[in-house]
């Protein structure tokens, strides 16, 4: 018997994974919110890396009448010596335990950049500290260093510059993130839903992904992304199978960073698969908008 083909619904209206210039996005929270409104998004999460400033800034904005904001963050963690990202959605941004964790994460980021800066100085490249001080971000990372190298040095494109900062690269510095367990624990304590971000992007075998999902569940993780930008239906179908097997809620987000990346726009996602509807994250008991199911 031939395998069942996943059937997809009409385009969804949620985007639960976006970034602003408070982390490694290119635009302000206002730009993100306005673009989401123009693109017909009904539920938006601004999930900056290791900080909540982007989401908090949206509380001061006049939102489109059709747009609901979902409190969110993306936390960098270490699991089995790999960097794994965990989203926290529908959480209390004022919860002290989460705030303390994010403050520590930002400090770890700054310490890592200082180590990178020392390597750059030894190579005769100066100016990173001043470059970073002129940026609006509060969760600096390697993407900012790559931009600096591309703009101020001979390294060419941002992509080429980033290779020097990646594992085995000339300026690589190992991260010192919190554990995945710590991130999930604080998200849950803040009343939020812990979501495994873009599971298809990690350098893991199929058995490795299954082990990751199993441990994520043991730690208290409750959901995983099944739809991101620029994904094939086959890839989504595989993630849906894992989502159902591990009894996780299904989430979706563009991982938007920059409007110049036309393949990664806010709300520009492969339609949410019908096979995952019963596990859709907006059906979670802690989802903030239980009476406003996305189209």
C-alpha positions as CSV (number, residue, x, y, z in Angstrom):
1,X,0.0,0.0,0.0
2,X,1.4,3.4,-1.0
3,X,2.1,5.8,1.9
4,X,-0.6,8.4,2.6
5,X,0.2,11.8,1.1
6,X,-0.1,14.7,3.5
7,X,-2.9,17.1,2.5
8,X,-2.3,20.8,3.2
9,X,-4.9,23.4,4.1
10,X,-5.2,26.9,2.8
11,X,-2.4,29.3,3.9
12,X,-2.2,29.7,7.7
13,X,-2.3,33.0,9.5
14,X,0.1,32.4,12.3
15,X,3.8,33.1,12.5
16,X,5.3,32.0,15.8
17,X,9.0,32.5,15.1
18,X,10.4,36.0,14.1
19,X,13.3,38.3,15.1
20,X,14.0,42.0,15.5
21,X,17.1,44.1,15.8
22,X,17.1,43.4,19.6
23,X,18.8,40.1,18.7
24,X,20.0,39.2,15.2
25,X,17.1,40.5,13.1
26,X,17.6,43.5,10.8
27,X,14.5,45.5,11.6
28,X,12.7,47.1,14.5
29,X,9.8,45.5,16.3
30,X,7.5,48.1,14.7
31,X,8.7,47.0,11.3
32,X,8.0,43.4,12.1
33,X,4.5,44.1,13.5
34,X,3.6,46.3,10.5
35,X,4.9,43.7,8.0
36,X,3.0,41.0,9.8
37,X,-0.2,43.1,9.5
38,X,0.3,43.8,5.8
39,X,1.0,40.0,5.2
40,X,-2.3,39.1,6.8
41,X,-0.8,37.4,9.9
42,X,-3.4,37.0,12.7
43,X,-1.1,35.7,15.5
44,X,2.5,36.8,15.7
45,X,5.3,35.8,18.1
46,X,8.4,38.0,18.2
47,X,11.0,35.5,19.5
48,X,14.3,37.2,19.8
49,X,17.3,35.2,20.9
50,X,17.8,35.2,24.6
51,X,15.9,38.4,25.3
52,X,12.3,39.7,25.6
53,X,13.0,43.4,24.7
54,X,11.6,42.9,21.2
55,X,8.3,41.6,22.4
56,X,8.1,44.1,25.3
57,X,8.6,46.9,22.7
58,X,5.5,45.7,20.8
59,X,3.4,46.4,23.9
60,X,3.9,50.1,23.3
61,X,2.8,50.0,19.6
62,X,-0.6,50.5,18.0
63,X,-1.2,47.0,16.7
64,X,-3.3,46.3,13.6
65,X,-6.8,45.3,14.7
66,X,-6.4,42.0,13.0
67,X,-3.1,41.1,14.8
68,X,-2.7,39.3,18.2
69,X,0.8,39.2,19.8
70,X,2.0,36.0,21.4
71,X,4.7,36.5,24.1
72,X,7.8,34.7,23.0
73,X,11.6,34.1,23.1
74,X,14.2,31.8,21.5
75,X,16.7,30.4,24.0
76,X,20.1,29.0,22.9
77,X,20.9,25.8,24.7
78,X,23.5,23.0,24.7
79,X,22.4,19.4,24.4
80,X,24.9,16.6,23.7
81,X,27.5,19.2,22.7
82,X,25.2,20.7,20.1
83,X,23.5,24.1,20.0
84,X,19.8,23.5,20.2
85,X,17.2,26.3,20.1
86,X,14.1,26.2,22.2
87,X,11.2,28.6,21.8
88,X,9.1,29.8,24.7
89,X,5.6,30.8,23.7
90,X,2.6,32.2,25.6
91,X,4.8,32.9,28.6
92,X,4.8,35.6,31.3
93,X,7.5,38.0,30.2
94,X,7.8,39.4,33.8
95,X,8.6,36.0,35.4
96,X,11.7,36.5,37.5
97,X,13.3,33.1,36.9
98,X,13.1,33.5,33.1
99,X,14.4,37.0,33.3
100,X,17.4,35.8,35.4
101,X,18.1,33.0,32.9
102,X,18.0,35.5,29.9
103,X,20.2,37.9,31.7
104,X,22.8,35.2,32.2
105,X,22.5,34.2,28.6
106,X,23.2,37.7,27.4
107,X,26.2,37.8,29.7
108,X,27.4,34.6,28.1
109,X,27.0,36.2,24.7
110,X,29.0,39.2,25.6
111,X,31.8,37.0,27.1
112,X,31.9,35.0,23.9
113,X,32.2,38.1,21.8
114,X,35.0,39.3,23.9
115,X,36.9,36.1,23.2
116,X,36.2,36.5,19.5
117,X,37.4,40.1,19.7
118,X,40.6,38.9,21.2
119,X,41.2,36.5,18.4
120,X,40.4,39.2,15.9
121,X,42.8,41.6,17.5
122,X,45.6,39.0,17.3
123,X,44.8,38.8,13.6
124,X,45.1,42.5,13.2
125,X,41.4,43.2,13.0
126,X,40.1,45.9,15.4
127,X,36.9,47.8,15.9
128,X,34.4,45.1,16.8
129,X,33.7,46.6,20.3
130,X,32.8,50.0,18.8
131,X,30.8,48.4,16.0
132,X,28.7,46.4,18.6
133,X,28.2,49.4,20.8
134,X,26.5,51.2,18.0
135,X,23.9,48.5,17.5
136,X,20.5,48.4,19.2
137,X,20.7,44.7,20.0
138,X,20.9,43.4,23.6
139,X,21.6,39.8,22.7
140,X,24.7,40.0,20.4
141,X,25.9,37.0,18.5
142,X,28.1,35.7,15.7
143,X,25.8,37.1,13.0
144,X,26.8,40.6,14.1
145,X,30.5,39.7,14.0
146,X,30.0,38.3,10.5
147,X,28.3,41.6,9.5
148,X,31.2,43.5,10.9
149,X,33.8,41.4,9.1
150,X,31.9,41.7,5.8
151,X,31.4,45.5,6.1
152,X,34.8,46.5,7.6
153,X,37.3,44.0,6.4
154,X,38.4,41.9,3.4
155,X,36.3,38.9,4.2
156,X,33.7,39.6,1.5
157,X,30.2,38.4,2.1
158,X,28.5,37.9,5.4
159,X,28.2,34.2,4.6
160,X,31.9,33.9,3.9
161,X,32.7,35.8,7.1
162,X,30.5,33.6,9.2
163,X,32.5,30.5,8.1
164,X,35.5,31.9,10.1
165,X,33.2,32.0,13.2
166,X,31.7,28.5,12.8
167,X,33.1,25.3,14.3
168,X,36.7,24.7,13.1
169,X,36.8,28.3,11.8
170,X,39.7,30.7,12.4
171,X,37.8,32.8,15.0
172,X,35.5,30.1,16.5
173,X,34.7,30.3,20.2
174,X,32.7,27.5,21.8
175,X,29.4,28.8,23.3
176,X,28.5,28.3,26.9
177,X,24.8,28.2,26.8
178,X,22.4,26.9,29.5
179,X,21.2,23.3,29.2
180,X,18.1,22.4,27.3
181,X,16.6,21.2,30.5
182,X,17.2,24.6,32.2
183,X,15.5,26.5,29.3
184,X,12.5,24.2,29.3
185,X,12.1,24.4,33.0
186,X,12.1,28.3,33.1
187,X,9.7,28.5,30.1
188,X,7.3,26.1,31.9
189,X,7.7,28.0,35.2
190,X,6.8,31.2,33.3
191,X,3.6,29.6,32.2
192,X,4.8,29.1,28.7
193,X,5.0,26.3,26.1
194,X,8.4,25.0,25.3
195,X,8.8,24.4,21.5
196,X,11.8,22.7,19.8
197,X,12.8,25.2,17.0
198,X,13.5,24.0,13.5
199,X,14.4,20.4,14.3
200,X,15.3,19.6,10.7
201,X,18.3,22.0,10.8
202,X,20.4,20.2,13.4
203,X,23.3,18.0,12.2
204,X,21.6,14.8,13.5
205,X,20.8,11.4,12.0
206,X,17.3,10.2,12.1
207,X,18.1,8.2,15.3
208,X,19.7,11.4,16.7
209,X,16.6,13.5,16.1
210,X,14.5,10.8,17.8
211,X,16.8,10.8,20.8
212,X,16.6,14.7,20.9
213,X,12.8,14.6,20.9
214,X,12.7,11.9,23.5
215,X,14.9,13.9,25.9
216,X,13.1,17.1,25.1
217,X,9.9,15.5,26.2
218,X,11.5,14.2,29.4
219,X,12.7,17.7,30.2
220,X,9.1,19.0,29.8
221,X,9.1,20.2,26.2
222,X,5.6,20.1,24.7
223,X,5.8,21.2,21.1
224,X,8.0,21.2,17.9
225,X,8.1,23.3,14.8
226,X,6.8,21.4,11.8
227,X,6.6,24.3,9.3
228,X,9.3,26.9,8.6
229,X,10.2,29.0,5.6
230,X,11.4,27.3,2.4
231,X,10.5,23.7,3.4
232,X,9.4,20.9,1.1
233,X,6.2,19.0,1.7
234,X,8.2,15.8,2.2
235,X,10.2,17.4,5.0
236,X,7.1,18.7,6.7
237,X,5.4,15.3,6.4
238,X,8.4,13.7,8.1
239,X,8.3,16.2,10.9
240,X,4.5,15.7,11.3
241,X,5.1,12.0,11.7
242,X,7.6,12.7,14.5
243,X,5.4,15.2,16.1
244,X,2.5,12.7,16.3
245,X,4.7,9.8,17.4
246,X,6.2,11.8,20.3
247,X,2.8,13.3,21.1
248,X,4.0,16.9,20.8
249,X,2.0,20.0,19.8
250,X,2.7,21.3,16.3
251,X,4.0,24.9,15.8
252,X,5.0,26.9,12.8
253,X,7.1,30.0,12.1
254,X,9.1,31.7,9.4
255,X,12.2,32.4,11.5
256,X,12.1,35.9,9.8
257,X,15.2,38.0,10.2
258,X,15.5,40.3,7.2
259,X,13.2,41.5,4.5
260,X,16.0,41.3,2.0
261,X,15.8,37.5,2.3
262,X,12.7,37.1,0.1
263,X,12.4,33.4,0.7
264,X,11.8,34.0,4.5
265,X,9.1,36.6,4.9
266,X,6.7,36.9,7.8
267,X,3.8,34.6,7.4
268,X,5.3,33.0,4.3
269,X,5.0,29.4,5.2
270,X,3.9,26.2,3.6
271,X,0.3,25.8,4.7
272,X,-0.2,24.0,7.9
273,X,-0.7,20.2,7.2
274,X,-4.2,18.8,7.8
275,X,-2.6,15.7,9.5
276,X,-1.3,17.9,12.3
277,X,-4.4,19.9,13.0
278,X,-5.4,17.9,16.0
279,X,-2.0,18.7,17.5
280,X,-2.0,22.4,16.5
281,X,-0.4,24.5,19.1
282,X,-3.4,26.9,19.2
283,X,-5.3,24.0,20.8
284,X,-2.9,23.8,23.7
285,X,-4.6,24.5,27.0
286,X,-2.2,27.3,27.8
287,X,-2.5,29.0,24.4
288,X,-3.6,32.6,25.1
289,X,-6.3,32.9,22.4
290,X,-8.4,29.7,22.7
291,X,-11.4,31.3,21.1
292,X,-9.6,32.7,18.0
293,X,-8.4,29.7,16.0
294,X,-6.3,30.8,13.0
295,X,-7.8,30.2,9.6
